[in-house]
Amino acid sequence: MTYAEVFTALADPTRRSILEALRDRPRTVGELAAEQPVSRPAVSQHLRVLELASLVTAEPQGNRRLYSVKREGLDELRQYLESFWSETLSAYGAEIARRVGGGNTKS
């Protein structure tokens, strides 16, 4: 899985809504479908995409599957986004050092 797969999976607003619904507690397809503006089969398809992106996991319970957030699946995305923050902080630190160390000279 790459951060690009996560971005692709989360690009769809229904998939984001499903993932957000799973944040509170694990749910079945039926429970998720009751809260979504799409059919139960569509929710199942969206869950499959989220599973392939390692964002959700399914645990069989009798004749149904209980879906929950797979928090580890967000790690690569988090690392990718944090790299931007690290680069920004480094650039900010370099600019402060330049201004303090070299002074701000204007001609």
Secondary structure, DSSP 8 states (H G I E B T S, - for coil): --HHHHHHHHTSHHHHHHHHHHHHS-B-HHHHHHTSSS-HHHHHHHHHHHHHTTSEEEEEETTEEEEEE-GGGGHHHHHHHHHHHHHHHHHHHHHHHHHHHH-----
